């Protein structure tokens, strides 16, 4: 008996219904398409008589933190997550647009640190918020392979927390591929990130290292991440101060800012008087 071989078994692309694709991809310029809802904003701008939030991140998109090793990328990540959750403190111009009372999970994934160090980072978020947000979940994935990490996150998005995620962070997105310079892997991960956020309708914050003595993120993966991210912020450390620069944004750009770390928590620094603002 001859075995019928499907197209997928031959390594070919799956068959596409181009008629359906034409309908779903056509954009009618006369249609009133609503802007993607804001998840986290940083400041406001005025247009006419109206005041609008300056978006850091919207639902259905992703952003990126990049910077050299030990520049306090994880502290900035905690600041952004805590700002999205909200709580007892206000962090500068950051404002959450999370809907209160809605079951909206915040997923914090650390691929670089062991359980002990990762837990300190997760505790930091709770300290900044002032309480343990019931829908905040932290996961330490360093002990797994890159394929296991990727499959686990895919399962979280498409199964375990399906349609219930508001904000997700992957601290160490480079650990989801075997080689950051593998163009195929970089593009496949980029496509998966776009699919996760578009279908799950949540905002994803990624964290990636830059090359030594450069602002360029590592490998083909870093280049792929930059191309389609909604917001790119670069962090550098100068003595005790970490400076955050918004290099690339869609629309109005938030103001650059700086922070220090006191007693294990990040505090914004007012550059005009070198004092802490909160």
TASULGI-V485928 format. One record per residue. N is the residue number from 0. D_FIRST is the distance of its C-alpha to the first C-alpha in whole Angstrom. Layout:
BEGIN
N | D_FIRST
N | D_FIRST
END
This chain:
BEGIN
0 | 0
1 | 4
2 | 6
3 | 9
4 | 12
5 | 16
6 | 19
7 | 20
8 | 18
9 | 19
10 | 23
11 | 24
12 | 26
13 | 25
14 | 26
15 | 29
16 | 31
17 | 34
18 | 36
19 | 36
20 | 37
21 | 40
22 | 41
23 | 41
24 | 43
25 | 45
26 | 49
27 | 51
28 | 55
29 | 57
30 | 55
31 | 57
32 | 54
33 | 56
34 | 56
35 | 54
36 | 56
37 | 58
38 | 57
39 | 60
40 | 63
41 | 65
42 | 68
43 | 69
44 | 70
45 | 72
46 | 71
47 | 74
48 | 75
49 | 72
50 | 71
51 | 67
52 | 65
53 | 64
54 | 61
55 | 60
56 | 56
57 | 55
58 | 52
59 | 48
60 | 50
61 | 50
62 | 53
63 | 54
64 | 56
65 | 56
66 | 59
67 | 60
68 | 59
69 | 62
70 | 63
71 | 63
72 | 59
73 | 59
74 | 62
75 | 62
76 | 58
77 | 60
78 | 63
79 | 60
80 | 58
81 | 62
82 | 63
83 | 60
84 | 60
85 | 64
86 | 67
87 | 70
88 | 70
89 | 70
90 | 69
91 | 71
92 | 69
93 | 66
94 | 65
95 | 62
96 | 61
97 | 59
98 | 59
99 | 61
100 | 60
101 | 56
102 | 54
103 | 53
104 | 52
105 | 53
106 | 50
107 | 52
108 | 49
109 | 51
110 | 48
111 | 51
112 | 53
113 | 53
114 | 54
115 | 58
116 | 58
117 | 56
118 | 57
119 | 61
120 | 59
121 | 58
122 | 61
123 | 63
124 | 61
125 | 63
126 | 66
127 | 66
128 | 65
129 | 68
130 | 65
131 | 62
132 | 60
133 | 58
134 | 55
135 | 55
136 | 52
137 | 52
138 | 49
139 | 49
140 | 46
141 | 47
142 | 46
143 | 42
144 | 40
145 | 40
146 | 36
147 | 37
148 | 41
149 | 39
150 | 36
151 | 39
152 | 41
153 | 38
154 | 38
155 | 41
156 | 41
157 | 38
158 | 38
159 | 42
160 | 44
161 | 42
162 | 45
163 | 48
164 | 49
165 | 52
166 | 52
167 | 50
168 | 51
169 | 49
170 | 51
171 | 50
172 | 47
173 | 46
174 | 45
175 | 42
176 | 40
177 | 40
178 | 42
179 | 44
180 | 44
181 | 41
182 | 40
183 | 37
184 | 38
185 | 41
186 | 40
187 | 37
188 | 39
189 | 42
190 | 39
191 | 39
192 | 42
193 | 43
194 | 40
195 | 41
196 | 45
197 | 44
198 | 42
199 | 44
200 | 47
201 | 49
202 | 51
203 | 50
204 | 52
205 | 51
206 | 53
207 | 52
208 | 54
209 | 56
210 | 56
211 | 59
212 | 62
213 | 60
214 | 60
215 | 56
216 | 53
217 | 51
218 | 48
219 | 46
220 | 45
221 | 49
222 | 49
223 | 46
224 | 48
225 | 51
226 | 50
227 | 49
228 | 51
229 | 54
230 | 56
231 | 57
232 | 60
233 | 61
234 | 63
235 | 65
236 | 68
237 | 71
238 | 73
239 | 73
240 | 72
241 | 68
242 | 68
243 | 65
244 | 65
245 | 63
246 | 61
247 | 59
248 | 59
249 | 58
250 | 61
251 | 64
252 | 64
253 | 66
254 | 69
255 | 68
256 | 70
257 | 70
258 | 70
259 | 71
260 | 70
261 | 73
262 | 72
263 | 68
264 | 68
265 | 68
266 | 71
267 | 72
268 | 75
269 | 77
270 | 78
271 | 81
272 | 83
273 | 80
274 | 80
275 | 77
276 | 77
277 | 75
END
